[in-house]
Amino acid sequence: MPETSSWRNWAGNQRAERVPVFRPAGTDALVSALTTAAAAGRRVRPLGSGHSFSAVARPEDHALALDRHAALLDVDDAGLVTVQSGMPLHRLNAALAARGWALTNLGDIDRQTVAGAVSTGTHGTGAAFGGLATQLRGLQLVTPGGEVLRCSATEHPEVFSAVRISLGALGVLDTVTLQAVPAFALRAEEGTARLPELLDGFAEHMSSTDHVEFYWFPHTDRCLTKRNTRVPLAEVAPLSRLRALWDDEVLANAGLAAVVAAGRRVPPLVAPLARFSAGALGARTYTDVAHRVFVSRRRVRFREMEYAVPREAAPEVLAELRRAVDASDWRVPFPVEVRVAAADDVPLSTAYGRATAYVAVHVPARTDPGEYFRTFEAIAGAVGGRPHWGKLHGLDAAALAARYPRFGAFVAVRDRLDPTGVLASAHLDRVLGRAPGRV
């Protein structure tokens, strides 16, 4: 039987009160929870760890939490790793490292569950690398009707193609099999640059090594750059504990928290504090195990919008965003994050069919994004931008269908697997359209 609980996401902008929550452990319990709710005419939303800013996971009737369905099941000699879908990425990274394996690319947060990260299109950076869904090799899916489907490129391939990024709309992921690679280290080179220089040489800079990103500080032309190069584990030379604590906790997290707090009390301070923050983070080089470099600790809570744009359009998008910030009275304390990814073939992937750049904007968690996010969304939309499924955006199914060539094929699979909308919600109705039998 479900327990009753309240739910909120990490940022605190999505909430649900007194929701019945199933906490299954094992495939049979997962099937039972889903079919019990469906038989009672209740809608169900699977829950991860709450790191989506959009309402993609917000439950309206029943919720299905996967925290008891989170075991590592197998790592074979070829690096195929199978986990239950509630496994958090930080636990998976540690388990793989202990066995001499690693995921080939990661985002900068590792608190998500594997199911949540895959289903919403989580990605890292790297001109030649895809998102987490491109590392998927197989899965087991429980449909709203209680059927357990084993899916891969050769088993139910049309379902596998769609479910790699599914928003939890096709069924509930039971197990996930990912392709790991032999463990490796990253040599991290961090420094500063001016935005005009990065925009003029955008293609060259973002492909200059394996994993490149930068952060632009609005109200300035200053950027923090990060270049991570894949190297053997034998080259590991991490920062001292004291230097890591000073840089990552004092300067990055505590410093940002101070900027946000000061800007809330005295908004005109945001611009000079942005200039100070951009100069406070100095250059550094170190080498560490890959997942320790990919992942950053995020202590200061925020709301985020991220758009994937054609890579060649990114410089103009950023230049236009800078012009909009400079012409406005906005006070933007958070830097704008810029990353890249390779094209892929996942129907609902933001990188489907094109080399992609990601531009992400943020505001403090308790702040209304207002005109800042709306303006950025319009700038990105003008070049065919696609919003990250787990982050804030204002698009509906009609607009999204025009930006995803295989949107209709995905919805057809959804309509076949969940025709009555057992897994539906108001948010999914908006972004995917209503299931044909949804009442």
Sequence and secondary structure as in RCSB ss.txt:
>XXXX:A:sequence
MPETSSWRNWAGNQRAERVPVFRPAGTDALVSALTTAAAAGRRVRPLGSGHSFSAVARPEDHALALDRHAALLDV
DDAGLVTVQSGMPLHRLNAALAARGWALTNLGDIDRQTVAGAVSTGTHGTGAAFGGLATQLRGLQLVTPGGEVLR
CSATEHPEVFSAVRISLGALGVLDTVTLQAVPAFALRAEEGTARLPELLDGFAEHMSSTDHVEFYWFPHTDRCLT
KRNTRVPLAEVAPLSRLRALWDDEVLANAGLAAVVAAGRRVPPLVAPLARFSAGALGARTYTDVAHRVFVSRRRV
RFREMEYAVPREAAPEVLAELRRAVDASDWRVPFPVEVRVAAADDVPLSTAYGRATAYVAVHVPARTDPGEYFRT
FEAIAGAVGGRPHWGKLHGLDAAALAARYPRFGAFVAVRDRLDPTGVLASAHLDRVLGRAPGRV
>XXXX:A:secstr
  EEEEEE TTSS EEEEEEEE   SHHHHHHHHHHHHHTT  EEEE SS  SSSTT  SSEEEE TTS  EEEE
 TT EEEEETT BHHHHHHHHHHTTEE S   S   SBHHHHHHTT     TT   GGGGEEEEEEE TTS EEE
ESSSSSHHHHHHHTS TT S EEEEEEEE EE  EEEEEEEEEEHHHHHHTHHHHHTSSSEEEEEE TTSSEEEE
EEEEEE GGG B   HHHHIIIIIIIIIIHHHHHHHHHHH GGGHHHHHHHHHHHS  EEEEEEHHHHH     S
 EEEEEEEEEGGGHHHHHHHHHHHHHTS     S EEEEEE  B  TT TTBTS EEEEEEEEETTS  HHHHHH
HHHHHHTTT EE TTS     HHHHHTT TTHHHHHHHHHHH TT TT  HHHHHHH   TT  
